[in-house]
Amino acid sequence: MVEEARARRVDGEALSDGDEEALFSAPGGWLAQLSLAPGRGGRPLALPLLPSAGRRKMPNIKIFSGSSHPDLAQRVVDRLGIDLGKVVTKKFSNLETCVEIGESVRGEDVYIVQSGCGEINDNLMEMLIMINACKIASAARVTAVIPCFPYARQDKKDKEQVAYRPLSRAPISAKLVANMLSVAGADHIITMDLHASQIQGFFDIPVDNLYAEPAVLKWIRENIPEWGNSIIVSPDAGGAKRVTSIADRLNVEFALIHKERKKANEVASMVLVGDVKDRIAILVDDMADTCGTICHAAEKLMEAGATKVYAILTHGIFSGPAVTRINNACFEAVVVTNTIPQEQHMKESNKIQCIDISLVFAEAIRRTHNGESVSYLFSNVPYH
C-alpha cells in the first residue's frame, strides 16, 4: 500500500486520507525512516526528503559565481546538474562594489565561487560582500570556494636579505584575509594547493585544502610516454614535500633546486641538488607568477643533461613577462590547472596546456553538501 501511495504522489494524483496515513505511519513509511538523535531520548531530527517528480537532484543548495572566474563556476554546476544562482555585481561611479543576490537563500546551503586572480582586491571585496549578503539573508551555511587563495604568499614575516633576520614591520596578509572571510560570515572554506598548508591554521572555521596532485599524476601518465625515465624536480626547497609525494606515487627519483632571491620576483642564484642526466625533468610547483624561477630552473636542468623539461603548476598566474619567458624557454609544455582563467594565456603560447579541475571542486561541493568525507579527493581523481 505504501508503494502504491508513493506512486500516486509522484504522478501528481490526489491522495486520500488512507494514502497519507500509509505514507506516514505504515511500515516502510516516512515515520520509519526518521533520523534519531543519539541523545535526548531519541527525539527525531528531521523528516527525510519527500519523493517528488520535479525535485532537483541536489535540494537546498545554491551556487553563486563571482566575476573572477565564471567559466569554472559554470563547469562546476554543469557537473552537478544544477543551475548557477542569480547574482548581479556592479560598481558605482566611485568604484564601490555593489552585489544583489537575485533569489532566496533562506535555509539554503550556499557556495560562492571566487578565485584570487585578475583584479584581486576588487574580487576579494566582492566575495566578502557576497558572503555577507547571503549570511544576513538567512542562508543556513555559506561556503567560500576559493580555487586560488589570494595573498597566500604573504604567510609569514619576510626576511631581510642582508642581515637575514625577520623584518618586524612586514604584514602577514594571508592571516588578514582569513580574518576578513570569517568576519564576513563564511562558515567553511574550500581551496586548492595553498602556498603554505599552515594557512589553514589562520582560520577558526573548517578549511578543506584540496590537492591537484591526483590530476597531475593522471596527466603525466597519459601525456608523457617515457614518464618511467623521468625525475620530479622542485624549483625551490619549500616544494620538496610536494615533489617527493609525486615521485613516490610514480616510483621515480626526485631532485630540487636551491635558490636565493635578491628581492621578490627576482632570483639571484640557483644550485641543483640531484642527478637529471639523460632523464625527462618534470618541474612541479604550486604557482608561477612572472615565471623567472621556472625558466631559470629549466635552463639549469638542460645544462645538467636533462633530455626534456616539463613544468606542471597548480596556479598559473602568468603576470608581466611570464608568457614571453615561457615562449623563449626550453619547455616541452607548461601545464597548469584552471583555478585561474587560462584561455588568453593559451592563445598567446602553444606551450601552455590546461588541466580542468572543475570535477574536483564539484565533487568536493557534493560531498560537503551531503555530509560525506572529502578525504577521498586527496589521493583520487573523481570520475563522473
N, C-alpha and C positions, 0 to 999 in steps of 0.2 A: 504493500500500500504506500509505503514511503517513496519508493522509486516511481510509482505512478503519479503521485502528487508532485514530486520534483519535476517530472517530465512535463506535467501540465503547467507548472510555474515557469519553466524555461520557455515553453511555447507561447507564453503570454495569456493563457486561459485563466478565467476567473476561478478562484479556489473556494471550495466550500469550507464550512466550519470543520468538517471532518478532515479535510485535507490539511488545514492549518494545524489541527491537533496532531495529526500524524507526523507532519514535518517537524513539529517542535518536540513532542514528548515520546513518540514511539521509539522502540529500539532502532538505533542507527540514525535517529533524527538529530536535529541540531543540539538538543539538550545533552545528548550522549557524547557530543564532540567538544563540549566546553573545555577550555584550558583551566586547570585548577591551580591556584597558587599553592606553593609548598607550605605556607603558614597560614595564620589567621583562620583556622578551621576549614581550610579547603574552599574558601569562597571563590566563585568563578571570576576570572579576569575579564573575559570578553567573549561574545559570540563569534563563531567562525564566519568567514565571508559567505554571504548568501549566494547561491548559484544564480547567474543571470546571463542570458544570451548576449546582451550588449555590453557586458562589463569589460573594462580594459584589462590587458594581460597583467599589468602591474598597477593595482589601485593605490590611491593615496600617495602618489609620487609626482613631483613636478621638477622638471629640469629646465633651468634658465641659462642662457648664454650671455656672457658679457661681450664687449665689442672687440676683445683682443684676438680671439680665435674661434669665430663662429663655425668654421668648417669642421673643426674637431668636435664641437658640441653637436653638430648635426649628424656626424658619423656615429657618435655615441647613442643618440636617441634612435637612429635608424636601426642600430644593432639591438636595441632594447624593444623595438616595435612600438614606441610611443611618439608623441609629438613634442616639439620644443614648447616651453611655456612662452606666453606673450609678455614681452617687456619692451618698453621704449626708453632708450637712453638718448639724451641730447645735452647740448651745452647752451647756457645763456650767453648773452653778448659779452659778459665779463669773464667767460670761460669756466664758470661754475658748472659742475656736473649735476644733471637732473635725471632721476630714474623714476619711471612709472611702471609698476607691476600690473599687467593687463588682465589678470584673472585671480580668482580667490585662491589663497593658500592656507586658509584656516584649517588647522588639524592635519596639514599635509607634510610629507617628508620631502623637503626641498633641497635640491642640489644646484649650486651655482658654479658654472664652468668658466674660469677666467685664468689665463696664463700670464706669467710675468714676462711679457715681451712687448715690442712696439713702444708706444708712449707709456712707459712703465708706471710713472707716477699717476697719470690720469687713469690708467686701467686699474691700479691698486685702489684709488679713491672710489672709482665706480663700483668695484667689487664690495668695498666696505659699505657703501650706500645701499647696494642691492641686498646684502646680508641683513642690514638693519631694517630695511623696508619690509622684508619677509618676516623678520622676527616680531616687529610691532604689529604686523598683520595677523598674528596668532598662528604662525607656522609651528607645527609640533617639533620639528628639528630642522636645522639649517646646516648643510654640509658644504664647505668651500672646496671645490675640486680645482686644484692649482697645479697643472702639469709641470710647469717650471716655476719654482718658488722664487719670488723677487727678493733681491738683496741677500741672497743666500751666501754670497762670497764675503759679506761683512759679518762673519760669525764670531769674530774674536778681535781683541785689540791687536793691531798690526805691530810689527817690529821695525825699529829704525835700522837702516842699512849700515850705518857707521858703527854705532855703539852696540847694535844688536840687542837692544833691551826693549821691553814693552813701551809703546807710546801711549801714555796715560790719557791723552785727550782724544784718542780715536773712538768713534762710536761703535757699538755692537748693533748695527741696524737690523739684522735678522731678528733679534730679540724684540726690537721695537715693533716690527711688522707683526710678530706673533702676538704681542700685547694688543695691537690695533684690531686684529682679527677677532680676538677673544672679546674685547670690549664692544665691538660692533654687534656681536651676538652669535658668532659661529659656534656650533656645538661639536663640530667634527671637521677634520682636515684630511683630504686625500691628495697626495702629491706623488712625484716620481723622482727618484735618484737625487735626493738632497745633496748639495755640495759637501755638507758635513752632517752625518746622520745624527749627531748630538743636537742639532737644531730641534729635533722632536722634543727634547727636554726643555726648550724655551716655552712650551705650551703646557697649560693645565687642563687641556681638553684632549680627547683621543686624536692621534695622528697616525694615519696609515701611509707609510713611505713605500710605494711600490717600486719594483725594480725592472729596468729594461733588459736585464741580463738574459732571461729566457728567450726573448725575441732576438737578442743579439746572437746567442748560440744557434738559434734556428737559421738566422741569416748566414752565418759563417758556414754551417754545414751544407746549406743549399746553394751558395753562390761562390765559394772558394773551393774549386775542385781538389786542390792539394793541401787542404787545411791540416792534414795529418803531419805535414812537414812545416808547420807554422810555429811561431813563437809570439806570445802575447806580451806586449810592451806597455808599460805605464810611462807617460811623459813626465811624471813627477813622483816623488816619494809618497805623496799623500794618496795616490791611487793604487798603491801596492796591494792592498787588501782586495780591491776590485778585480785586478788582473789575475791574482793568484786563484781567486774563485773561478774565473772563466777558464784559466789554464787547467785547473784540476778537473773541471767538467769535460774539457776536450782531451784531457790526458796528454797535454803538451807542456813545454817549458815556458818560463816567463823571464822577462828582463825589465829593468827600469832605468829611467834617465834622471839623474840628479841635476836640478837646475838652480841657479841663483838669479834673482831679479835685481836690477838696479832700482826699478820702480814699477808700478802697476802697468801691465800690458807690455813690458819690455824685459826680455831675458838677457842676462849678462853672459852666462857660460853654461855649458851642458856636458855631463860626463855619463857615458853609457856603462851600465853595470850588467854584464851578461853577454853571451855569445850568440850573435844573429847571423853569422856567416853561412851563406848558401841556404837560407831559410826565408819563408814568407813572414814578414813582420806585420803584426796587426796592432796598431796603436789603439788603446782603449782609454777613454776619459769621460767624465760626466758632462763636460761642456767645453765649447770652444767659442771665444769671443772674436778677437782680432786675428786669431789663428797663427800668431807668431810662434807660439810654443810648438804646436804640432808640425808646422812647416820646417822649423829648425830641427826638430826631432827626426823628421823624415829624411832630411839631408844627412844627419848623423848616422842613421841606420843604413842608408845606402853606402856611405863611406866605410861602414863596418862590414860590408859584404852581403847585406840582405838582397835577395833577388827581386822581391816586390814589397811594396809598402801600402797597407790599407789603414784607414783611420775610421774608427767607429765611436760615435759620440751620442750621448743621450739628448743633450740640448744644443742645437746648432744656432747660436746667436748670430754669428757672422756679421759683425758690425765693422764699419770703417773699411780698411783694405782687405778684409778677410777673403772675399770671393776671388779677387785678383791674385792673392797669395796662393790660394788653392789651385787656380788655373796654372800658375807658374811652377808649382811644386811637383814632386815626382810621385804623386799618389796614383795608384790604380783606381781607387774610389774612396770617397769620403762619405760615410754612411751615417745618417742622423735619423732620429725619430721625429714625428710631427707634434711633439709637445709645443713647438713653436712653428708658425706657418713657414713652409719651405718652397712654396710654388715659385716665387720670384727668384730665389736663390738657385733653384734647379734650372730655370730658364737661362740664368747667367753663366752656369757652369755645368757641363755634361759629366763632370766627375762626381757631383753630389747626388746621392741616392737616398731615398727615404723609406723608413720602416713605419708602417701605420700601427700605432699603439692604442687606437680608439677601442679595440676589442678588450684590452686590459682594463681600461677605465670603465667601460660598460659593464664588464663582469664584476669589477670592484663595487660599482654602484648597486648592481643587482644583489650581490651577496650582502652588502651593508643594509640595504633596504629589507631584505628577508631575514636578517639576523644570522647569517651564515658566516663561517670563518673565511677570512681574506687571505690567510697564510698560504693557501694552495697556490696563489698567484706569484708568490715569491720565488718559486722554482719551476713553474709550469706556464706554458702559453695556453690560454683558454681556446677551445675550439667551439664554434657555433655552426 
